[in-house]
Each structure stands twice: as structure tokens, then as C-alpha cells.
Amino acid sequence: MNLDPKHLAQLSVIVETGSFQGAADRLNLTQPALSRNMRALETRMAAALFQRDGRRSVPNALGRRLARIGLTIRIAQDQADSIASQTSLGTIGELRIGAPPIVAGRFLSDSLSAFIRENPACNVVLRTGLVSQLHSMLERGQIDFMLGPQSVVDAEDALEFKHLIDDRVGILCRSGHTLTRLKKIQAESLKQQSWLLHSTGSLLRQQTEAAMIAAGIATVQTTVETDSIRSALEIVANTDLITSMPRATTRPYLEDKLVFLNFDSPHFKRPLGMIRRRDMADNRLEKRFFDVLMSYIERNAQ
């Protein structure tokens, strides 16, 4: 037996208003049309749902019981309508983000906190990992987009890139390091230093090694190797080791303990942006998040 949920919802309105005419007015129906729907419901039930009370037809016990189910249907419909409306406006849904550890730190967390405050009904999933790992997650549909360097999409037509900021790589050391006294850093000075390097295979490590080779430094003295951004920053801040870091996304951590040296390389170019698959449907939540992130970037660039 298949009952029309619309008829059950209409029955609940009859119970609420206490009359067919009142229910018809609320439902924007004619009274005869509503009466036909109730007769159809009784036919499907093979039982009467109303009893006479003088000149009025009022729901009987079975009618009132079905009306409670109809009320549940109306509530569910109202909730679905609300979700649909909020989804179309981009204020509700799920946002699955992937980001490298340094990007997922203060650079992202501040703007992400603002986004959550503005969109409390949105569910956010944040995944961190090396750029290569995030790329795989994106291909498998495990994340909606990743925040990463433009080089990820350079050779792939299946991905698109939306620019956020130039997160150029720089050489980082503690404040007061002997290298900070030099107006311009020569390659020979870097060659003599002990380094903290990022994990083999990471894009940041590859860029650093390419820059050093281009500067005539075939190898550097590696004292520490780590994939922990937090450990890297703390170790460099408390030792004479130097390391490489993206300038823009590391800036919130500098305070008065860390400083970037006056050294640059063409290999340090690192445009950072939102990377997504071209075949993914447009997502209003993504646009809202992108706007919040751009506002954060613009405020901190001033």
C-alpha cells in the first residue's frame, strides 16, 4: 500500500486548523480539491478517517494518528527546503580541504576560523600532507580542492588553478644569526652552513636543492631532516641551522625569533592557489571560502 505523503501532510493541516476550509486556505487549495484528496486517502487506507460532528467532518482516531505522521512529513519537508535554500546560497554543506602543513598552519587556520564563524552550518574537513599526497587525494575525490603551488597543475589539463598569493621560497634563520649581518648573501656563505632540510620528495625540498645547484652548490651539509614544520621552525629559532620556507605562509610564525635572508633564486618561484579538478561541479561554499581567504591575505598584505 503506497500512501501519498502529500495527502498525509494535508491531513495534518486539517487537524491543526480544525476545518477543511481553514486547511484549504493555508494550503492554497480549494475546499473541493482538498476533500477529493482526503477521499483518495481513505480509499487507499480502505477505512474512514473522518466522522460527522454536526455539520462538520472531523478526523477520527485513525485520522489523527495518520495526521501525526503527516506532521512529521511536513517538518522533514521544511527542513529539506531550508537545507536546499542554504545550499544554494553556499551557507551549508561540506567543504573538504587539503593543504601542506605550513599552509594548514596559521595562514589557513585564521581565515578558516573566520569562515566557520560566518557559516556555522557548514561541515569542514581539513586534510594535511605533502603536495604529492594531496594531489592523489584530489584525483581520488577524497578532497574537493587543495591549497598548493601552481606547479602541480602546470602539466595537467584535468586540474585548474585559482591564484591566491605568491608564496615565494626563502632562506630562513634565527634572528641574530651571523648571516643576518650580511647585506647580500653569496652562495659560498650558504654552502658553509649547516642545514635543516625538508623530507626527500617534498616539493619544497626539490625547489631548495634546485636553487642551490643553480647557485653552484652541489650539496649542502644536512644536520636535520624533518617533515614537521613546527619542529623545523622551533629548531631553526634555537640553533644556527638554516632552512628554506615559503615566505608568505611562514610570515605569521616569524615574530622576533626568525628572519628571512637576502637571497633569492628563480627556482624559488611558488604561486599558491586553490587547485581543483575541472570536472567537479561548481560549489558555492568553495567560492565563499576563497573570498574569506582572499580578504585575510589582503588585510595581512597591508
Number of C-alpha atoms within 10 A of each C-alpha: 5 7 13 12 14 13 20 24 21 24 27 25 23 24 19 13 14 15 16 23 17 16 22 20 12 13 14 10 12 13 16 12 10 21 14 12 17 20 16 15 22 16 13 13 14 9 12 16 23 18 13 10 9 7 6 12 14 19 23 14 13 13 21 18 13 19 24 17 16 21 19 15 18 19 13 12 13 12 12 12 12 13 16 14 13 15 17 14 12 18 19 20 18 16 17 17 21 28 23 21 18 19 21 20 18 16 20 18 13 13 20 20 12 14 20 15 11 13 17 11 14 19 12 15 12 13 18 17 17 18 22 14 15 23 23 12 18 21 15 10 14 14 20 22 27 25 23 26 26 20 14 16 17 11 9 10 9 11 19 19 23 14 16 19 16 17 21 20 27 23 20 26 29 26 20 14 17 10 20 17 10 12 10 13 16 13 15 11 11 19 17 10 17 17 21 23 24 22 16 12 11 16 17 22 17 15 19 22 19 18 19 19 14 14 16 12 15 12 10 17 14 14 12 15 14 13 15 12 17 13 11 21 22 14 18 20 22 13 12 18 22 27 25 23 27 22 20 19 22 22 16 12 17 17 9 10 15 21 21 22 22 15 16 16 16 12 16 22 18 20 18 23 21 20 23 22 19 12 9 11 8 9 15 16 21 18 12 16 19 19 15 17 21 15 13 17 18 11 9 12 8 5
